[in-house]
Amino acid sequence: QGHGCATKHCDRSRIIESHQPMKRLAIGVILTVSLAAVFLYSGSTRTSEYSRLVAAGDAALTNDDAFLAIEAFSEAIALRGEAMLAHLRRDETYHGRGDLEAAHRDLTEAHRLEPSATRPLEALGDVSRELGQHDAAARHYAAYLAIDDSRPTVLYKLAVAHYQAGREALAIPLLRQAIGLTPGRAEA
């Protein structure tokens, strides 16, 4: 009888041991799924908080509260520094306040984050021109036009930057090209 009991114990032990890898696998799957859910939730929470902060910054601008807008955009950047929008919006706020150096920093970062985006390039050209950096302005406008050459206003801005940098010979063909893109329009 003692032997039969020991055999039953041995059989149970073997069964339990044979289920150990399955238990480990099940625990591993549960942990992986749980971690994925946590990451997805925190990612969506970060995205919604980022969107809320950008909207709060826009609302502050609507109420002419530049300080609050800069604070909201700065918090959005701290939350998702890899996103370009908050950098652009904070640039616009700094630019509107006349803080061209801060605007230039945000635009440079926005361009670094999305090198193929044209909006930061045009704004970098505008800020550089306002800072009296006509060569830099011309480089930014030219980079914009390398991506999208259909905007006559950017061609015109490039021509003006070349003219202001003392390169009239480069400005004239660009002006002609801008006029060719907008026949009959007074702005050209």
N, C-alpha and C positions, 0 to 999 in steps of 0.2 A: 504494500500500500504506500509506503514511504517513497518507493521508487516511482510509482504512478504520479504522485503529487509533485515530485521533483520534475518529472517529465512534463506535466502540465505547466509548471512554472517555467520550464525551459521553452516550451512552445509559446507561451505568452511573451517571454522575453524576446524571442526571435521575431514575433509579430510586431512587437513594439519597436524593436530595432529596425525592422524593414520599413516601418512607417516614418522613421526619423527623417530621412531625406525629403519625404513628401511634406512633412510638417515644416521643415526648414524652408522648402520652396514656397509653401503657402505663406509663411511669415514674411519671406522676402518679397513676394508679390504684393502682399498687403502693405508693407512698408513703402515699396516703390510707388504704388498707387496713391497712398496717403501723401507722400512727399510731392508727387506730381500735382495733386490737388491743391496742396498748400502753395506751391510755386505759381500755379495758374491763378489762384485766388489773389495772392499778393501782387502778381503782375497786373491783373485787372484792376485791383484796388489802386495801385500806383498810377495806372493810366487814367482812371476816373478822377483821382485827386489832381493829377497834372492838368487835365482838362478843366476841372473846377478852378484851379489857380489861374490858368490863362484867361478863363472867362471873368474871374474876379478882377484881374488886371485890366481887361478890356472895359469892364464896368467902371472901374476907377478912372480910366481915361475919359470915359463918357462924362463923368462927374468932375472933370478937370483936376483930379487928384493924382498928380504925377508921382508923388512920393509913395502912395499906396500902390499904384500900378507897378512901379519899379520893385517894390517889396514882393508883390504877388508873382511877378515874372521871375524874380530871383529865387523864390521858393520853388517855383515850377522847374527852374534850371537845376536847382539842388536835387530835386526829386528825379528828374530825367534829363541829365546833362547832355545826353546823346540826341535829344530832339531839337530840331532847328527852330521851330515856331516861337518858343519863348525867347530865344536869343533875338529873333527878328523883332518881336513885339517890344522887348526891352530896348533894343536899338532905336526904334521909332520914338519911344518915350524919351530916351536920352537926347536924341537928335532934336526933338521938339523943345527940350529945355536948353538946347545950345551946348550940351556937353558932347562935343564932337569926338573927343578922344575915347570916351566910354562907348559911344555909338560905334566907333571904328573897331574897338575890341570885340564887341558882340557880333558885328558883321563878319569880322575875320573868323570868329569861331563858327558862325552859321555857315560860312563858305567851306570851312574845314570839314564840317559835319556832312554837308551835301555839296560836293564840288561841281556837280552838274546843274545845280539850281541857279537860275539866272537872277532871281530877285536880290539875293545878297550881293552879287557882282555889280549890278546897277547901283545899289545903295552904297556899296563900297566906293564906287567911282564918284558918286555924288558927295559923299563925306570927304573923300580925298581932295576933290576939287575945292570944297569949302575950306579945307585946311591949307589950301595953297599948294598941294602936292599934285601938280598937273601931270607929271610923268606917271605917278601911281594911278591917278584917275584914268589916264589913257590905257594903261595896262588892264585895269578892271573892265573898262568898256569893251576893249578888244577881246578879252576873255569871254565876255557876255556874247559878243557877236560871233565868236567861234562856235558857240552853242546854238544861237538863234540869230541869224542875220536879217530877220524880217522886220525889225523894229526901227523905223526911221528916227524916232526920238533918241535912241541909243547911238545911232550913227551920227546924229547931230551933236550929241554930247561928246562923242569921241572926237569929232572935228573941232569943237570948242576947246577940249583939253589939249589937243595938238596945237591949236592956235595959241592958247595961253602959255604953252611950253616953248613957244617960239618956232614951231614947225608948221608954218603956213602952207608950205608945199604939200604936206600930208593932209592938211585940213580941207583944201579946196576940192580934191576928188571925192572925199567923204561927203561934203555938202552936196555935191552934184548927185551922188548916189542916193542921199536922203531925199532930195527933191524928186529924183526919178521914182522913188517908191511912193511918193505922195503928190502926184501931179494935181495942181489946182488947190492945194491946201496952203493956207497962209502960214502955218507954223513952220513949214519947211523953209 
